[in-house]
């Protein structure tokens, strides 16, 4: 048993395998601004993620900021998103001088509810930013239909869906653009990192300007770009980590089955159902606790596990509209009360990675069956 046991644990390559890469960087002295390893990783990820355009960033947040900037959305226009996400999603909208507008989530998969999105649309709406939260895939068809009908851009925060496919189609090819996070806590990581993918090769030039200060050549700056570049050390970590991803995903899939075996039939515990046709990224394992039926609250479980040095996380509670910058922003909903307000106090992500062994699972099972 590993203690402390965290919600996430990064996969790491063998230290010895780093050495030849480091020597090569040291020889060349090209440390960033598009080195050899950066180029190699970009090519490999384009293949892995099945996206014609796949461009590395130094983290997912900067990737989101750049993706929103790609489409020259009118300043002050509104971007509809979910409040059940990491703060970075809403912040990326705000940093672009756009207004985040929050819409409710679907009870079955916890992603943006298309009916709520419809209700949130005004003449100022310019885009929808869906989040495949926990690895749960948004209602792609409905969101595409709405965005086409209202002439809106459709962008996906794909931070939790590395390698996900839907009926064989890679997740990063839906919508106008998708953004991945390669943070240490993600299935695939580069310590810190991110990527924008799109279905159109023509987007590469725009994204490369956005990533590199708008620089076209030594004498021309053609746009207001960021410094979104990934460096060579991060790229090497990516090259060495990518081959380890499938084994990690399989190990998490096995862990999911173990968790499900004792949680599935436990009164008061709800699990997210598998989505038809979706090959899941196995990024997080969220459960929802109905305290009336289970007899204990989500916070009781969180505290009970913590006493055993097991650190689950209440992702994503508080929700964005509980945070100061977005406090009192309305949540548009097709229900009398937004469902997300209910979910936020019931959801808990259990440790979900290959470092969780059978002893850990047994210990958690005992706690759940005893009722904490
Ligand atoms: N959109 C969505 C939907 C996201 O979830 C995120 C990031 C983004 C956008 C933005 O992408 P980035 O700009 O981050 O690339 C973590 C991550 O920092 C964040 O990347 C992630 N989402 C978010 C859901 O989780 P914290 O504050 O919960 O991280 P922290 O440091 O508490 O880590 C969680 C646990 O993971 C720790 O208890 C221990 C373990 N851990 C963590 C780190 C950093 C390790 O074992 N090793 C490590 O190096 O935000």
Boltz pocket constraint, residues with backbone or C-beta under 6 A from the ligand:
constraints:
  - pocket:
      binder: B
      contacts: [[A, 6], [A, 7], [A, 8], [A, 9], [A, 10], [A, 59], [A, 60], [A, 61], [A, 62], [A, 85], [A, 86], [A, 88], [A, 89], [A, 131], [A, 157], [A, 159], [A, 160], [A, 180], [A, 181], [A, 182], [A, 183], [A, 184], [A, 185], [A, 193], [A, 194], [A, 311], [A, 315]]
      max_distance: 6.0
